[in-house]
Amino acid sequence: MEWAEKEPDIVIGGVGDGGNFVRMTFPFLQGQVAGRARYRIVAVQPRACALLTRETLAMI
């Protein structure tokens, strides 16, 4: 972001396939907690993953 001299309004990270969400959003969360910036952070997942929904977790 520094090279572009821009900050995002929304940060979208994938959940359910490892630590991608944490790696993508953690740098932005640090800025938000410190009060330097304000972002909308959105977690997304594939339909087959029951991590964020109320579906039953099962192997396909």
Secondary structure, DSSP 8 states (H G I E B T S, - for coil): -TTTT---SEEEEE-SSSSHHHHHHHHHHHHHHTTS---EEEEE--TT--SSSSS-----
